[in-house]
Amino acid sequence: MIGETWQLTVYGIGLFVLSATASALYHGWFARRTDVSPKPGDKIRLRCGAATYVCTFLRETRRRWVVSPLQIVGGVIPTRSQRELLGTFGTSAGVAVFTSEVVASDEGEVHLRKPREVRVRDRRLYPRVHFDRPLPASASGTPSLIENMGMRGARLRTSTPLRPGDSVRLWPAGAGIQIWGIVLETEEDQPGRYRSRVIFEDEVPLSFCWELATNDGNATSDRT
């Protein structure tokens, strides 16, 4: 009896150590990477204080990311000098988040310090609510239908293509709020109909997704 109890204790400790190690590896290594970079033409959103800027990634050097001039798209330009910028851009796995600062600006180009690390928020870790009847919405003025939505993103159906890398402002019908996101990919599944994957810049509560589903009747949830 004592031997069996001792074995169960050892097995329990072993499973705990394996679980903790796997979690540490994911959050400390796979989610925090230094080899993730935007592709030329990708849109980058930068926040400095209350101001939000958008720029286009041009190229990468050994110590810098070269982008187009920053265009303010929201908030108020800081009255005091603030060096640190919080940036985001879309990847196939989720939204990449980094911090940087402007180190030079000349001839229509801005040079950002190459981030020391880039953290990717994995979209696959979050459940999604699937609407039986797609929910009407507006994506930066483009009429859209939301097929599913989760805390970190949504799948949209449109009659005109959304361009990957662009920022979009999503207005679900009846929600009364806007959600900023980045278009990860767009495909034409049949003539004149497109499907796009959008990753949100900030998480939305899963309860909010379920509230939208009440306008749609039955809905299902999964982690795809």
C-alpha positions in Angstrom: 0.0 0.0 0.0 2.8 2.4 0.9 4.7 1.4 -2.2 1.7 2.2 -4.4 1.1 5.5 -2.7 4.8 6.4 -3.2 4.6 5.5 -6.9 1.5 7.6 -7.4 3.2 10.5 -5.7 6.2 10.2 -8.0 4.0 10.0 -11.1 2.1 13.0 -10.0 5.3 15.0 -9.4 6.6 13.9 -12.8 3.5 14.9 -14.6 3.5 18.3 -12.9 7.2 18.9 -13.9 6.5 17.9 -17.5 3.5 20.2 -17.7 5.4 23.1 -16.1 8.3 22.5 -18.4 6.1 22.5 -21.5 4.4 25.7 -20.4 7.7 27.4 -19.8 9.1 26.3 -23.1 6.1 27.6 -25.0 5.7 30.9 -23.2 9.4 31.5 -22.8 10.7 30.3 -26.1 8.1 29.6 -28.8 6.0 32.7 -28.0 9.0 34.9 -27.5 11.2 34.8 -30.6 13.8 37.0 -32.1 13.7 35.6 -35.7 10.2 37.0 -36.5 10.2 39.9 -38.9 7.6 41.6 -41.1 7.7 41.1 -44.9 8.2 44.0 -47.2 4.9 45.7 -47.7 3.4 44.5 -44.4 1.6 47.1 -42.4 2.8 47.9 -38.9 0.9 49.7 -36.2 2.9 51.7 -33.6 1.6 53.2 -30.4 3.3 56.0 -28.5 1.4 57.3 -25.5 -2.2 58.0 -26.7 -1.2 58.2 -30.4 -1.5 55.4 -32.9 0.6 55.4 -36.1 0.6 53.2 -39.2 3.6 52.6 -41.5 4.8 50.1 -44.1 7.7 47.8 -43.6 10.4 48.3 -46.3 13.5 46.3 -45.5 15.7 45.0 -42.6 19.3 45.7 -41.9 21.5 44.2 -39.3 20.3 46.5 -36.5 17.4 48.3 -37.9 13.9 48.0 -39.5 13.4 50.5 -42.2 9.7 51.7 -42.6 7.8 54.4 -44.4 7.0 57.7 -42.7 4.7 57.3 -39.7 1.1 58.4 -40.3 -1.1 59.1 -37.3 -4.4 57.4 -37.4 -5.8 57.9 -33.9 -5.3 59.5 -30.6 -3.3 62.7 -29.8 0.3 63.4 -30.7 2.4 63.3 -27.5 3.3 66.7 -26.2 6.3 65.3 -24.4 9.1 63.3 -26.1 8.5 59.6 -25.7 11.1 57.2 -27.1 9.5 53.8 -26.7 7.0 52.5 -29.3 4.8 49.5 -29.0 4.4 47.8 -32.4 2.2 45.1 -33.9 2.0 43.3 -37.2 0.3 40.2 -38.5 1.8 36.7 -39.0 0.3 33.4 -40.0 0.3 32.3 -36.4 -1.1 35.4 -34.8 -0.2 39.0 -33.9 3.4 39.8 -33.4 4.1 42.3 -30.6 7.4 44.2 -30.1 8.9 47.4 -28.6 11.2 49.7 -30.5 12.2 53.4 -31.0 13.0 55.7 -33.9 16.7 56.0 -34.3 16.9 58.0 -37.6 14.7 59.5 -40.3 15.8 60.6 -43.8 14.7 60.8 -47.4 11.2 59.6 -46.7 12.3 56.6 -44.6 12.2 56.0 -40.9 14.7 53.7 -39.1 13.5 51.8 -36.1 15.8 50.0 -33.7 15.5 46.3 -34.5 13.5 44.7 -31.6 15.4 42.5 -29.2 12.5 40.1 -29.1 9.1 39.6 -30.8 6.2 37.9 -29.0 3.6 36.1 -31.2 0.1 35.8 -29.7 -0.9 32.4 -31.0 -4.5 32.6 -32.3 -5.0 28.8 -32.0 -5.0 28.9 -28.2 -8.3 30.8 -28.1 -11.9 29.3 -28.6 -14.1 30.7 -31.3 -17.9 31.1 -31.6 -19.3 30.0 -34.9 -22.4 31.8 -36.1 -25.0 29.6 -37.8 -26.1 32.7 -39.8 -23.1 35.0 -40.5 -23.4 38.3 -38.6 -23.5 41.5 -40.7 -20.6 43.9 -40.0 -18.5 46.7 -41.5 -14.7 46.2 -42.0 -13.4 49.8 -42.5 -16.4 50.6 -44.6 -16.5 47.3 -46.5 -19.8 45.4 -46.0 -18.9 42.1 -44.4 -20.3 39.0 -42.8 -18.7 37.5 -39.6 -18.6 33.7 -39.9 -16.9 33.1 -36.5 -15.3 35.2 -33.8 -13.1 34.6 -30.8 -11.1 36.6 -28.3 -8.2 37.1 -30.7 -9.8 37.2 -34.2 -12.5 36.6 -36.7 -13.2 35.1 -40.1 -15.0 37.5 -42.5 -16.8 37.0 -45.8 -16.8 39.9 -48.2 -17.7 40.6 -51.9 -14.5 42.7 -52.3 -11.1 41.4 -51.2 -9.4 42.8 -48.0 -5.7 43.2 -48.5 -3.4 41.1 -46.2 -1.4 43.3 -43.9 -3.9 46.1 -43.8 -5.4 47.3 -40.6 -9.2 47.1 -40.4 -11.8 48.6 -38.0 -14.5 46.0 -37.5 -18.0 47.1 -36.5 -20.3 44.1 -35.7 -24.0 44.9 -36.3 -25.7 45.9 -33.1 -22.5 45.8 -31.0 -21.9 49.6 -30.7 -18.2 49.2 -30.5 -15.3 49.0 -33.0 -12.5 46.4 -32.9 -9.1 47.1 -34.5 -7.5 44.2 -36.3 -5.0 43.1 -39.0 -5.8 41.1 -42.1 -3.7 38.0 -42.2 -4.9 36.4 -45.4 -7.7 36.6 -48.0 -8.8 33.9 -50.4 -11.5 33.8 -53.1 -13.5 30.7 -52.3 -15.9 31.3 -55.3 -16.3 34.0 -57.9 -17.1 37.3 -56.3 -16.8 36.0 -52.7 -13.8 36.3 -50.4 -12.9 35.0 -47.0 -10.4 36.8 -44.8 -8.8 36.0 -41.5 -8.5 39.0 -39.1 -6.4 39.0 -35.9 -7.5 41.5 -33.3 -4.9 43.8 -31.8 -6.5 43.5 -28.3 -8.5 40.6 -26.9 -12.2 40.9 -26.7 -14.1 39.0 -23.9 -15.5 35.6 -25.0 -18.8 36.7 -23.4 -19.0 39.5 -25.9 -18.8 36.9 -28.8 -21.6 34.9 -27.2 -23.7 38.0 -26.8 -23.4 38.6 -30.5 -24.4 34.9 -31.1 -27.7 35.5 -29.3 -28.7 37.6 -32.2 -27.9 34.6 -34.5 -29.7 31.8 -32.8 -27.7 28.7 -32.1 -23.9 28.8 -32.1 -21.1 26.4 -31.5 -17.6 26.9 -30.0 -14.3 25.3 -30.7 -10.6 26.1 -30.8 -10.0 26.2 -34.6 
